[in-house]
Amino acid sequence: MEKANSVTLLLTAATDYRGGNPETASASSMGLAVSRNFEELKREHIADYQAYFKRVSIDLGSSDAVYFPTDSRIAAMQAGNTDPALIALYYQFGRYLLISSSRPGGLPANLQGIWADGLTPPWDADYHININIQMNYWLSETTNLSELHLPFLQFLNELLPDARKTARDMYGLKGAVAHFTTDAWHFTEPYGQTQWAMWPMGLAWSAQHLWEHYAFTGDKKYLRELGYPVMKEAAEFCEGWLVEDPQSEKLVSGPSISPENTFRTKGGDEATMVMGPTMDHMIIRDLLRNTIAASKVLGTDAALRGRLEKILSRLAPTRIGSDGRIMEWTEEFEEPSPGHRHISHLFALHPGNEITSQQPELLAAARKTIDYRLSHGGGHTGWSRAWIVNFFARLGDGQAAYENLNALLRKSTLPNLFDTHPPFQIDGNFGAVSGVTEMLMQSHTGEVVLLPALPAAWSRGSVRGIVARGGFEVDIAWQEGKLKQVKVRSRLGNPCTLRWGDKKISIPTGKNGEYLFGGDLQKL
């Protein structure tokens, strides 16, 4: 080619991961691509992307920083500048990352999304199921990207054959189990050091997402065919796994760990395995409650439901230690790493829904737990800091959530907005988006709570298109730190209670109904 002023390169690729001939598939894609000119391809790409992206908009305020490039704005943040528009950009960047790395029919987003560098990425760009892949999908339902949740949910179903084998061969139990990590070939058995490997709650935690998708969409067909079968088998494993504590006569999990953390025994040794780690019980309680609820929705498995209800009544409760913190283990052991990145024993605060304002003692203990971790250097990885933003949002402390969001941008964000563990790890990006959404709206208690953790720095702003459980799409505007207007669109026709501060109003049933309220929750 000579004297050209542009070149268009077309590249197609395929694998045989799901069968078929990759050469044939790649050639077919190339045939479609070459039949269109560049502008047509660009237009189709933009339309495909914006169909997801434009569902949500967010405005947290602005400053002169918007006139500078992103890397300069990050550097200014690190020097102490505040930049609310950068947080909004970071929010939408997180949604972009999920749109680009998790599409129906494909694999779920891994530790690096689709941005793994080279052939030996950190942690093999795998699926850590002891928080990381779960955090990848916390934003999917609330930020109006529900379809992008499906690759993860389908992946859990694909784990079942090996998960059943591991439950049977390793534990001699019915049901399905997975441990701390897996990959595209769906292995579920443990490997590596006890400190992270001997934890049989990976599938049980992941199963929360199967119920959450139904809670947001109301899709009974999905629940019957995909969600409930996996939840049921995870619950059946837990049913067989729990044993009676001879002292308390409560049911406990174990031997197990609190993910990746250790404690010091009375003899001074560093250890990791116990009977009855707190997080296990929180996950099992969440799983059994969700499985019971799903079986009621579907009108099935009454006998199983009865057994799970009995187990719930006997499951060891969450305990508060002598210092007022939630206990991570069955005893108040010395902690070699008091600022550990995994704050596993707060699962029931977030992403669970067991610890709410209805349990003030546990809520206060959760706050002491977070404060203690932070005072000892906690939140030093990007994803851990993102989790802390979600914790503070659930506690209703907008200022603390905001401070930790700023800390995430200042200490754990690369110049291109990628989250860093270090190294680059995408979960912190996704977790932060979830945290910001939780600051602006929550729905895990059965009500749609507006601006539950709004910081003073966001005195005015708006968000459009975020989604609450029950199938409600919500637009919120606020001014001078007070609710100005809220619009609710009911996708499923469910009743809804809106709450802002001490004010609340009920919305009647009515599919596709749209309701507009002013700042005092009076209908407009």
VEXDREN-2710 file (C-alpha; in Angstrom, 1 decimal):
% VEXDREN-2710
k/r/px/py/pz
1/MET/0.0/0.0/0.0
2/GLU/1.3/3.4/-0.9
3/LYS/0.2/7.0/-0.2
4/ALA/-2.5/5.9/2.2
5/ASN/-3.5/8.2/5.0
6/SER/-5.2/5.5/7.1
7/VAL/-5.1/1.8/7.7
8/THR/-7.9/-0.3/9.2
9/LEU/-6.8/-3.5/10.8
10/LEU/-9.4/-6.2/11.5
11/LEU/-8.6/-8.9/14.1
12/THR/-10.8/-11.8/15.1
13/ALA/-10.1/-14.6/17.5
14/ALA/-11.9/-17.7/18.9
15/THR/-11.2/-20.7/21.0
16/ASP/-12.7/-24.2/21.4
17/TYR/-13.5/-23.6/25.1
18/ARG/-17.2/-24.2/24.5
19/GLY/-16.8/-26.5/21.6
20/GLY/-16.7/-25.9/17.8
21/ASN/-13.8/-25.1/15.5
22/PRO/-12.1/-21.9/16.5
23/GLU/-10.6/-21.4/13.0
24/THR/-14.1/-21.6/11.4
25/ALA/-15.6/-19.3/14.1
26/SER/-12.9/-16.7/13.7
27/ALA/-13.2/-16.8/9.9
28/SER/-17.0/-16.3/10.2
29/SER/-16.5/-13.3/12.4
30/MET/-14.0/-11.9/9.9
31/GLY/-16.4/-12.3/7.1
32/LEU/-19.0/-10.3/8.9
33/ALA/-16.5/-7.6/9.8
34/VAL/-15.1/-7.1/6.3
35/SER/-18.6/-6.6/5.0
36/ARG/-18.9/-3.3/6.9
37/ASN/-16.9/-0.2/6.7
38/PHE/-15.1/1.4/9.7
39/GLU/-17.8/3.8/10.5
40/GLU/-20.5/1.1/10.5
41/LEU/-18.4/-1.1/12.8
42/LYS/-17.7/1.9/15.1
43/ARG/-21.4/2.8/15.2
44/GLU/-22.4/-0.7/16.0
45/HIS/-19.8/-0.9/18.8
46/ILE/-20.9/2.4/20.4
47/ALA/-24.6/1.4/20.2
48/ASP/-23.8/-2.0/21.9
49/TYR/-21.8/-0.3/24.7
50/GLN/-24.1/2.6/25.3
51/ALA/-27.1/0.4/25.6
52/TYR/-25.6/-0.6/29.0
53/PHE/-23.6/2.4/30.0
54/LYS/-26.3/5.1/29.5
55/ARG/-28.7/3.4/31.9
56/VAL/-27.0/5.2/34.8
57/SER/-25.8/8.8/35.2
58/ILE/-24.2/10.4/38.3
59/ASP/-23.3/13.9/39.3
60/LEU/-21.5/14.5/42.6
61/GLY/-20.5/18.1/42.0
62/SER/-17.6/19.6/40.1
63/SER/-14.4/21.8/40.4
64/ASP/-11.7/23.2/38.1
65/ALA/-10.0/19.8/38.3
66/VAL/-12.2/18.7/35.4
67/TYR/-10.0/20.7/33.0
68/PHE/-7.0/18.5/33.7
69/PRO/-6.1/15.0/32.5
70/THR/-7.0/12.0/34.7
71/ASP/-3.4/11.2/35.7
72/SER/-2.9/14.8/36.9
73/ARG/-6.2/14.6/38.8
74/ILE/-5.1/11.4/40.6
75/ALA/-1.8/13.1/41.4
76/ALA/-3.6/16.1/42.8
77/MET/-5.8/13.9/44.9
78/GLN/-2.7/12.2/46.3
79/ALA/-1.4/15.7/47.2
80/GLY/-4.6/16.4/49.1
81/ASN/-7.0/17.9/46.5
82/THR/-10.6/17.0/46.5
83/ASP/-12.3/16.2/43.2
84/PRO/-15.9/15.0/43.4
85/ALA/-16.2/14.8/39.6
86/LEU/-13.2/12.4/39.6
87/ILE/-15.1/10.1/42.0
88/ALA/-18.1/10.2/39.5
89/LEU/-15.7/9.4/36.7
90/TYR/-14.2/6.5/38.7
91/TYR/-17.7/5.2/39.3
92/GLN/-18.5/5.2/35.6
93/PHE/-15.1/3.8/34.9
94/GLY/-15.9/0.8/37.1
95/ARG/-19.2/0.2/35.2
96/TYR/-17.2/0.4/31.9
97/LEU/-14.8/-2.3/33.2
98/LEU/-17.7/-4.7/33.9
99/ILE/-19.4/-3.9/30.6
100/SER/-16.2/-4.7/28.8
101/SER/-15.2/-7.9/30.7
102/SER/-18.5/-9.7/31.5
103/ARG/-21.0/-10.4/28.7
104/PRO/-23.7/-13.1/28.6
105/GLY/-22.3/-16.3/27.0
106/GLY/-18.7/-15.6/28.1
107/LEU/-16.7/-16.2/31.2
108/PRO/-17.0/-14.0/34.3
109/ALA/-14.6/-11.2/35.0
110/ASN/-11.4/-12.5/36.6
111/LEU/-8.9/-10.7/38.9
112/GLN/-7.7/-8.6/36.0
113/GLY/-10.8/-8.5/33.8
114/ILE/-9.7/-8.6/30.2
115/TRP/-6.6/-6.6/31.0
116/ALA/-4.2/-9.4/32.1
117/ASP/-0.7/-8.5/31.0
118/GLY/1.3/-11.4/29.4
119/LEU/0.9/-15.1/29.9
120/THR/1.7/-15.2/33.6
121/PRO/-0.6/-12.6/35.2
122/PRO/-0.8/-12.3/39.0
123/TRP/-2.6/-15.2/40.6
124/ASP/-3.0/-16.6/37.1
125/ALA/-5.9/-14.2/36.5
126/ASP/-8.1/-16.8/38.2
127/TYR/-11.3/-16.7/40.2
128/HIS/-10.7/-16.3/43.9
129/ILE/-14.0/-17.1/45.5
130/ASN/-13.2/-16.0/49.0
131/ILE/-14.1/-12.4/48.2
132/ASN/-12.6/-11.3/45.0
133/ILE/-15.0/-12.5/42.3
134/GLN/-17.9/-11.7/44.6
135/MET/-16.7/-8.1/44.8
136/ASN/-16.4/-8.0/41.1
137/TYR/-20.2/-8.4/40.9
138/TRP/-21.5/-6.4/43.8
139/LEU/-22.2/-3.5/41.4
140/SER/-24.0/-5.6/38.7
141/GLU/-27.5/-5.4/40.0
142/THR/-27.5/-2.0/41.7
143/THR/-25.9/-0.1/38.8
144/ASN/-28.4/-1.5/36.2
145/LEU/-26.1/-4.1/34.6
146/SER/-28.1/-7.2/35.6
147/GLU/-27.4/-9.2/32.4
148/LEU/-23.7/-8.9/33.1
149/HIS/-24.2/-10.8/36.3
150/LEU/-25.1/-13.9/34.3
151/PRO/-21.6/-15.1/33.3
152/PHE/-20.8/-15.5/37.0
153/LEU/-24.1/-17.2/37.8
154/GLN/-23.7/-19.6/34.9
155/PHE/-20.2/-20.2/36.0
156/LEU/-21.4/-21.3/39.4
157/ASN/-23.7/-23.8/37.7
158/GLU/-20.7/-25.1/35.7
159/LEU/-18.8/-25.7/39.0
160/LEU/-21.4/-28.2/40.1
161/PRO/-20.1/-31.5/38.6
162/ASP/-16.7/-31.1/40.3
163/ALA/-18.2/-29.5/43.4
164/ARG/-20.3/-32.6/43.9
165/LYS/-17.3/-34.8/43.4
166/THR/-15.3/-32.8/46.0
167/ALA/-18.1/-33.0/48.5
168/ARG/-18.4/-36.7/48.0
169/ASP/-14.8/-37.7/47.8
170/MET/-13.2/-35.3/50.2
171/TYR/-15.9/-35.0/52.8
172/GLY/-18.2/-37.9/52.3
173/LEU/-21.1/-35.5/52.1
174/LYS/-24.1/-34.8/49.8
175/GLY/-24.4/-31.5/48.0
176/ALA/-21.7/-29.3/46.4
177/VAL/-18.6/-27.5/47.8
178/ALA/-15.8/-25.3/46.6
179/HIS/-12.9/-23.8/48.4
180/PHE/-11.0/-20.5/48.1
181/THR/-10.3/-20.4/44.4
182/THR/-11.1/-21.9/41.0
183/ASP/-10.5/-21.2/37.3
184/ALA/-11.9/-21.6/33.8
185/TRP/-11.7/-25.4/34.2
186/HIS/-13.9/-25.4/37.3
187/PHE/-11.8/-27.2/39.9
188/THR/-13.2/-27.0/43.5
189/GLU/-10.7/-28.9/45.7
190/PRO/-8.3/-27.1/47.9
191/TYR/-4.6/-26.6/47.3
192/GLY/-1.7/-24.7/48.9
193/GLN/-1.3/-23.6/52.5
194/THR/-4.0/-24.3/55.1
195/GLN/-4.1/-20.5/55.8
196/TRP/-6.1/-20.0/52.7
197/ALA/-6.9/-23.4/51.3
198/MET/-8.9/-25.2/54.0
199/TRP/-12.0/-23.1/53.7
200/PRO/-15.1/-24.9/52.2
201/MET/-17.3/-21.8/51.9
202/GLY/-16.5/-20.6/48.4
203/LEU/-19.6/-21.9/46.7
204/ALA/-21.8/-21.1/49.7
205/TRP/-20.8/-17.5/49.6
206/SER/-21.0/-17.3/45.8
207/ALA/-24.6/-18.7/46.0
208/GLN/-25.7/-15.4/47.6
209/HIS/-25.4/-13.9/44.1
210/LEU/-27.9/-16.4/42.8
211/TRP/-30.5/-15.2/45.2
212/GLU/-29.6/-11.5/44.7
213/HIS/-30.2/-11.8/41.0
214/TYR/-33.7/-13.0/41.7
215/ALA/-34.3/-10.4/44.4
216/PHE/-33.6/-7.6/41.8
217/THR/-35.3/-9.2/38.8
218/GLY/-38.1/-11.4/40.1
219/ASP/-37.3/-13.9/37.4
220/LYS/-38.9/-17.2/38.6
221/LYS/-37.8/-19.1/35.5
222/TYR/-34.2/-18.3/36.1
223/LEU/-34.6/-19.1/39.8
224/ARG/-36.1/-22.5/39.0
225/GLU/-33.7/-23.5/36.3
226/LEU/-30.4/-22.0/37.5
227/GLY/-30.4/-20.2/40.8
228/TYR/-32.2/-22.6/43.1
229/PRO/-30.6/-25.8/42.1
230/VAL/-27.1/-24.5/42.9
231/MET/-28.3/-22.9/46.1
232/LYS/-29.9/-26.1/47.2
233/GLU/-26.8/-28.2/46.7
234/ALA/-24.6/-25.7/48.5
235/ALA/-27.1/-25.8/51.4
236/GLU/-27.2/-29.6/51.4
237/PHE/-23.4/-29.6/51.8
238/CYS/-23.7/-27.2/54.8
239/GLU/-26.4/-29.4/56.3
240/GLY/-24.0/-32.3/56.4
241/TRP/-20.9/-30.3/57.3
242/LEU/-22.2/-28.7/60.5
243/VAL/-21.6/-30.6/63.8
244/GLU/-22.8/-30.1/67.3
245/ASP/-20.5/-28.3/69.7
246/PRO/-20.4/-30.5/72.8
247/GLN/-20.2/-27.5/75.2
248/SER/-22.8/-25.1/73.7
249/GLU/-24.9/-27.8/71.9
250/LYS/-25.0/-25.3/69.0
251/LEU/-24.2/-26.3/65.4
252/VAL/-20.8/-25.2/64.2
253/SER/-18.7/-25.3/61.1
254/GLY/-15.3/-26.8/61.0
255/PRO/-12.5/-27.5/61.0
256/SER/-12.2/-24.3/59.0
257/ILE/-10.5/-20.9/58.8
258/SER/-11.2/-17.2/58.7
259/PRO/-10.0/-16.5/55.1
260/GLU/-6.2/-16.0/54.9
261/ASN/-5.9/-14.8/58.5
262/THR/-4.1/-16.4/61.5
263/PHE/-4.3/-16.2/65.3
264/ARG/-1.8/-17.0/68.1
265/THR/-2.5/-19.9/70.4
266/LYS/-2.0/-19.8/74.2
267/GLY/1.3/-21.6/73.6
268/GLY/2.5/-18.8/71.3
269/ASP/2.1/-20.7/68.0
270/GLU/0.6/-19.1/64.9
271/ALA/-2.4/-21.1/63.8
272/THR/-5.3/-20.8/61.4
273/MET/-7.9/-23.7/61.8
274/VAL/-10.7/-23.8/64.4
275/MET/-14.1/-25.1/64.9
276/GLY/-16.8/-22.5/64.3
277/PRO/-15.1/-19.5/62.6
278/THR/-17.6/-16.5/62.6
279/MET/-17.6/-15.9/58.9
280/ASP/-18.6/-19.5/58.1
281/HIS/-21.7/-19.2/60.3
282/MET/-22.6/-15.8/58.7
283/ILE/-22.3/-17.3/55.2
284/ILE/-24.3/-20.4/56.1
285/ARG/-27.0/-18.4/57.8
286/ASP/-27.3/-16.2/54.7
287/LEU/-27.3/-19.2/52.4
288/LEU/-29.9/-21.2/54.4
289/ARG/-32.3/-18.2/54.7
290/ASN/-32.0/-17.5/51.0
291/THR/-32.5/-21.2/50.1
292/ILE/-35.6/-21.3/52.3
293/ALA/-37.0/-18.2/50.7
294/ALA/-36.3/-19.5/47.2
295/SER/-38.0/-22.8/48.0
296/LYS/-41.1/-20.9/49.2
297/VAL/-41.2/-18.8/46.0
298/LEU/-41.0/-22.0/43.9
299/GLY/-43.3/-24.0/46.1
300/THR/-40.9/-26.9/46.3
301/ASP/-38.8/-29.0/48.7
302/ALA/-40.9/-28.5/51.9
303/ALA/-39.0/-31.3/53.7
304/LEU/-35.6/-29.7/53.0
305/ARG/-37.0/-26.3/54.0
306/GLY/-38.1/-27.8/57.3
307/ARG/-34.6/-29.2/58.0
308/LEU/-32.9/-26.0/57.1
309/GLU/-35.2/-24.0/59.4
310/LYS/-34.2/-26.3/62.3
311/ILE/-30.6/-25.9/61.5
312/LEU/-31.0/-22.1/61.6
313/SER/-32.5/-22.3/65.0
314/ARG/-29.4/-24.2/66.3
315/LEU/-26.6/-22.4/64.4
316/ALA/-24.0/-20.8/66.6
317/PRO/-24.7/-17.0/66.9
318/THR/-22.4/-14.1/66.2
319/ARG/-20.6/-13.3/69.4
320/ILE/-19.2/-10.0/70.7
321/GLY/-15.8/-10.1/72.6
322/SER/-14.9/-8.5/75.8
323/ASP/-13.5/-5.5/74.0
324/GLY/-16.8/-4.9/72.2
325/ARG/-15.6/-6.2/68.8
326/ILE/-17.2/-9.0/66.8
327/MET/-15.2/-12.1/67.4
328/GLU/-13.5/-13.6/64.4
329/TRP/-13.0/-17.0/66.0
330/THR/-14.5/-19.0/68.9
331/GLU/-12.0/-17.6/71.4
332/GLU/-10.5/-14.2/71.8
333/PHE/-7.1/-15.1/70.3
334/GLU/-4.2/-12.7/70.0
335/GLU/-4.0/-11.4/66.4
336/PRO/-0.6/-11.5/64.7
337/SER/-2.0/-9.2/61.9
338/PRO/-4.5/-6.9/63.6
339/GLY/-4.8/-4.8/60.4
340/HIS/-5.4/-7.8/58.2
341/ARG/-6.9/-7.1/54.7
342/HIS/-9.7/-9.7/55.1
343/ILE/-12.4/-8.4/57.5
344/SER/-14.3/-11.7/57.1
345/HIS/-16.3/-11.6/60.3
346/LEU/-18.2/-8.6/59.0
347/PHE/-19.8/-10.5/56.1
348/ALA/-23.1/-10.1/57.9
349/LEU/-22.8/-6.3/57.6
350/HIS/-21.9/-6.4/54.0
351/PRO/-22.5/-8.1/51.6
352/GLY/-24.9/-9.9/54.0
353/ASN/-27.9/-8.3/55.6
354/GLU/-27.9/-9.8/59.1
355/ILE/-26.4/-6.9/60.9
356/THR/-28.6/-3.8/60.5
357/SER/-30.0/-1.1/62.7
358/GLN/-32.4/-3.7/64.1
359/GLN/-29.4/-5.2/65.9
360/PRO/-27.8/-2.1/67.6
361/GLU/-25.4/-4.1/69.7
362/LEU/-24.0/-6.0/66.7
363/LEU/-24.0/-2.8/64.7
364/ALA/-21.9/-1.0/67.3
365/ALA/-19.6/-4.1/67.6
366/ALA/-19.1/-4.0/63.8
367/ARG/-18.1/-0.3/64.0
368/LYS/-15.5/-1.2/66.7
369/THR/-14.2/-4.0/64.5
370/ILE/-13.6/-1.7/61.5
371/ASP/-12.1/1.1/63.6
372/TYR/-9.7/-1.4/65.2
373/ARG/-8.6/-2.8/61.8
374/LEU/-8.0/0.7/60.4
375/SER/-6.1/1.8/63.5
376/HIS/-3.7/-1.1/62.9
377/GLY/-3.1/-0.4/59.2
378/GLY/-6.1/-2.1/57.7
379/GLY/-7.4/-1.2/54.2
380/HIS/-3.8/-1.4/52.8
381/THR/-4.9/-3.2/49.6
382/GLY/-7.3/-1.6/47.1
383/TRP/-10.0/-4.2/47.4
384/SER/-9.9/-4.2/51.2
385/ARG/-10.3/-0.4/51.2
386/ALA/-13.3/-0.7/48.8
387/TRP/-14.9/-3.2/51.2
388/ILE/-14.5/-0.8/54.0
389/VAL/-16.4/1.9/52.0
390/ASN/-19.3/-0.5/51.8
391/PHE/-19.1/-1.2/55.5
392/PHE/-19.3/2.4/56.4
393/ALA/-22.1/3.0/54.0
394/ARG/-24.1/0.2/55.7
395/LEU/-23.3/1.8/59.1
396/GLY/-24.8/5.1/57.8
397/ASP/-21.5/7.0/58.2
398/GLY/-21.1/9.0/55.0
399/GLN/-18.1/10.9/56.2
400/ALA/-16.1/7.7/57.0
401/ALA/-17.2/6.1/53.8
402/TYR/-16.1/9.2/51.9
403/GLU/-12.7/9.4/53.7
404/ASN/-12.0/5.8/52.8
405/LEU/-13.1/6.3/49.2
406/ASN/-10.6/9.2/49.0
407/ALA/-8.0/6.9/50.6
408/LEU/-8.6/4.3/47.9
409/LEU/-8.0/6.9/45.1
410/ARG/-5.0/8.3/46.9
411/LYS/-3.2/5.2/48.0
412/SER/-4.5/2.3/45.8
413/THR/-5.3/3.7/42.4
414/LEU/-3.0/3.8/39.4
415/PRO/-2.8/6.8/37.0
416/ASN/-5.2/5.2/34.6
417/LEU/-7.8/4.6/37.4
418/PHE/-7.0/0.9/37.7
419/ASP/-7.1/-0.4/41.3
420/THR/-3.9/-1.8/42.7
421/HIS/-3.5/-4.5/45.3
422/PRO/-0.6/-4.1/44.4
423/PRO/-0.3/-5.2/41.6
424/PHE/-3.3/-4.3/39.5
425/GLN/-6.4/-6.1/40.6
426/ILE/-9.8/-5.1/39.2
427/ASP/-12.0/-6.0/42.2
428/GLY/-11.2/-2.8/44.1
429/ASN/-12.6/-0.8/41.1
430/PHE/-15.9/-2.8/41.2
431/GLY/-16.1/-2.7/45.0
432/ALA/-15.8/1.0/45.1
433/VAL/-18.7/1.5/42.7
434/SER/-20.8/-0.7/44.9
435/GLY/-19.7/1.4/47.9
436/VAL/-20.7/4.7/46.3
437/THR/-24.1/3.2/45.3
438/GLU/-24.6/2.0/48.9
439/MET/-23.9/5.6/50.1
440/LEU/-26.7/6.9/47.9
441/MET/-29.3/4.1/48.2
442/GLN/-29.8/0.8/50.0
443/SER/-32.5/-1.8/49.8
444/HIS/-31.2/-4.8/51.8
445/THR/-33.6/-4.3/54.8
446/GLY/-36.8/-4.5/52.8
447/GLU/-37.1/-0.8/52.3
448/VAL/-35.6/1.5/49.7
449/VAL/-33.5/3.9/51.8
450/LEU/-32.5/7.1/50.1
451/LEU/-29.1/8.9/50.8
452/PRO/-28.3/6.7/53.8
453/ALA/-24.7/7.7/53.9
454/LEU/-24.4/11.0/52.1
455/PRO/-21.1/12.9/53.0
456/ALA/-21.1/16.7/53.5
457/ALA/-18.6/16.9/50.5
458/TRP/-21.4/15.9/48.1
459/SER/-23.8/18.7/49.2
460/ARG/-25.6/18.6/45.9
461/GLY/-25.9/16.1/43.1
462/SER/-28.0/13.4/41.4
463/VAL/-28.0/9.8/40.3
464/ARG/-30.2/8.3/37.7
465/GLY/-31.0/4.7/37.0
466/ILE/-29.7/2.8/40.0
467/VAL/-31.8/-0.3/41.0
468/ALA/-33.2/-1.6/44.3
469/ARG/-34.3/-5.0/45.3
470/GLY/-37.8/-5.7/44.3
471/GLY/-37.3/-4.4/40.8
472/PHE/-37.3/-0.6/41.4
473/GLU/-35.3/1.8/39.2
474/VAL/-34.6/5.0/41.1
475/ASP/-33.5/8.5/40.3
476/ILE/-32.4/10.8/43.2
477/ALA/-31.6/14.4/43.3
478/TRP/-30.4/16.3/46.4
479/GLN/-29.4/19.8/47.4
480/GLU/-27.6/21.3/50.5
481/GLY/-27.4/17.7/51.7
482/LYS/-31.1/17.1/51.7
483/LEU/-33.3/15.1/49.4
484/LYS/-34.8/17.3/46.6
485/GLN/-36.6/14.8/44.4
486/VAL/-36.9/11.1/43.8
487/LYS/-38.5/9.2/40.9
488/VAL/-39.2/5.5/41.2
489/ARG/-40.1/3.2/38.3
490/SER/-41.6/-0.2/39.3
491/ARG/-40.5/-2.9/36.9
492/LEU/-42.3/-5.8/38.6
493/GLY/-45.3/-4.2/40.3
494/ASN/-44.2/-4.9/43.8
495/PRO/-45.2/-2.7/46.8
496/CYS/-42.4/-0.5/48.1
497/THR/-41.6/1.6/51.1
498/LEU/-39.3/4.6/50.5
499/ARG/-37.4/6.0/53.4
500/TRP/-35.3/9.2/53.8
501/GLY/-34.3/10.0/57.4
502/ASP/-37.3/9.7/59.6
503/LYS/-39.7/10.1/56.7
504/LYS/-41.2/7.2/54.7
505/ILE/-44.0/6.6/52.2
506/SER/-45.5/3.4/50.7
507/ILE/-45.8/2.9/47.0
508/PRO/-48.7/0.6/45.9
509/THR/-48.4/-2.3/43.5
510/GLY/-48.5/-1.6/39.8
511/LYS/-46.1/-2.9/37.1
512/ASN/-44.3/-0.2/35.1
513/GLY/-45.7/2.4/37.4
514/GLU/-43.7/5.7/37.8
515/TYR/-43.8/7.7/41.0
516/LEU/-42.4/11.2/41.6
517/PHE/-41.8/12.6/45.1
518/GLY/-40.4/15.8/46.5
519/GLY/-37.8/16.2/49.2
520/ASP/-40.4/15.6/52.0
521/LEU/-41.6/12.5/50.2
522/GLN/-44.8/14.2/49.2
523/LYS/-46.1/13.0/45.8
524/LEU/-45.6/15.5/43.0
END
